[in-house]
């Protein structure tokens, strides 16, 4: 996964069903309308102050799919050479982030809720949290 580039990012449109009594968002893990991964772990991030940052790491093996369920979040993704900024602010849109890409989430709105679906269980050894170690892993200069 060391050569994964930002070109591997993709947006996923989730199915929604609106009714007078609420909105149902379907998040399947397989099939043509699914997340593209087998979900092995799910977590949410809440109560981050406006302007707060989460992420700031990459994964060696874990693929993540990020959904902003409420509010808005900007995600800067980079591959050690190039970067792209993606804003998520609708619950029917998800961002597929393969391993080997550095992610930096900035929470833009109050009460923002982010859900992350992963294809791997938590393993600290999968994380690249140091920027210099990440660039060495990717084979790029600091």
FENWO-V366713 format. One record per pair of residues at least 12 apart in sequence whose C-alpha atoms are under 10 Angstrom apart, sorted by the first residue. I is the first residue (numbers start at 0). J is the second residue. Records with the same first field share a line. If there is no record, write none. Layout:
I->J, J
This chain:
0->58, 59, 60, 61, 97, 98, 99, 100, 136, 137
1->58, 59, 60, 78, 98, 99, 100, 133, 134, 135, 136, 137, 138
2->78, 79, 98, 99, 100, 136, 137, 138
3->77, 78, 79, 96, 97, 98, 99, 100, 137
4->76, 77, 78, 79, 80, 81, 82, 97, 98, 99, 100, 137
5->76, 77, 78, 79, 80, 81, 82, 83, 96, 97, 99, 100, 101
6->77, 78, 81, 82, 83
7->78, 95, 96, 97, 98, 100
8->64, 76, 83, 94, 95, 96, 97, 100
9->64, 93, 94, 95, 96, 97
10->34, 64, 65, 85, 87, 92, 93, 94, 95, 96
11->32, 33, 34, 35, 64, 65, 66, 91, 92, 93, 94, 95
12->26, 32, 33, 34, 89, 90, 91, 92, 93, 94
13->25, 26, 27, 32, 33, 34, 66, 90, 91, 92, 93
14->26, 27, 32, 33, 90, 91, 92
15->90, 91
22->90
23->90, 91
24->68, 90, 91, 92
25->91
26->66, 91, 93, 116
28->116, 118
34->63, 64, 65, 93, 94, 95, 116, 117
35->62, 64, 95, 118
36->62, 63, 64, 95, 116, 117, 118, 119
37->62, 116, 117, 118, 119
38->62, 63, 64, 115, 116, 117, 118, 119, 120
39->116, 117, 118, 119, 120, 121
40->63, 115, 116, 117, 118, 119, 120, 121
41->63, 64, 65, 114, 115, 116, 117, 118, 119, 120, 121
42->65, 113, 114, 115, 116, 117
43->65, 66, 67, 68, 112, 113, 114, 115, 116
44->67, 111, 112, 113, 114, 115
45->69, 106, 109, 110, 111, 112, 113, 114
46->106, 109, 110, 111, 112
47->105, 106, 107, 108, 109, 110, 111, 112, 113
48->105, 106, 107, 108, 109, 110, 111
49->71, 72, 105, 106, 107, 108, 109, 110, 111
50->72, 73, 104, 105, 106, 107, 108, 109
51->72, 104, 105, 106, 107, 108
52->72, 73, 74, 103, 104, 105, 106, 107
53->74, 102, 103, 104, 105, 106
54->74, 75, 101, 102, 103, 104, 105, 128
55->74, 75, 76, 101, 102, 103, 104, 105, 127, 128, 129, 130
56->76, 99, 100, 101, 102, 103, 104, 126, 127, 128, 129, 130, 133
57->76, 77, 78, 96, 97, 98, 99, 100, 101, 102, 103, 125, 126, 127, 128, 129, 130, 133
58->96, 97, 98, 99, 100, 101, 102, 122, 123, 124, 125, 126, 127, 128, 133
59->97, 98, 99, 100, 124, 125, 126, 127, 133, 136
60->97, 98, 99, 118, 119, 122, 124, 125, 126
61->96, 97, 98, 99, 117, 118, 119, 120, 121, 122, 125, 126
62->95, 96, 97, 98, 99, 100, 115, 116, 117, 118, 119
63->93, 94, 95, 96, 97, 98, 114, 115, 116, 117, 118, 119
64->93, 94, 95, 96, 97, 114, 115, 116, 117, 118
65->87, 92, 93, 94, 95, 96, 113, 114, 115, 116, 117
66->87, 88, 89, 90, 91, 92, 93, 94, 95, 112, 113, 114, 115, 116
67->86, 87, 88, 89, 90, 91, 92, 93, 94, 106, 111, 112, 113, 114, 115
68->87, 88, 89, 90, 91, 92, 93, 111, 112, 113, 114
69->87, 88, 89, 90, 108, 109, 110, 111, 112, 113, 114
70->87, 88, 89, 90, 106, 107, 108, 109, 110, 111, 112, 113
71->86, 87, 88, 89, 90, 105, 106, 107, 108, 109, 110, 111, 112, 113
72->85, 86, 87, 88, 89, 104, 105, 106, 107, 108, 111, 112, 113
73->85, 86, 87, 88, 103, 104, 105, 106, 107
74->86, 87, 94, 101, 102, 103, 104, 105, 106
75->100, 101, 102, 103, 104, 105
76->96, 100, 101, 102, 103, 104
77->99, 100, 101, 102, 103
78->98, 99, 100, 101, 102, 133, 134, 137, 139
79->99, 100, 101, 130, 133, 134, 135, 136, 137, 138, 139, 140, 141
80->134, 137, 139, 140
82->100, 101, 102
83->102
84->102, 103, 104
85->104
86->104, 105, 106, 107
87->107, 113
88->107, 108, 111, 113
90->112, 113, 114
93->114, 115, 116
94->115
95->115, 116, 117
96->117
97->117, 118
98->125, 126
99->126, 127, 133, 136, 137
100->127, 133, 137
101->127, 128, 130, 133, 134
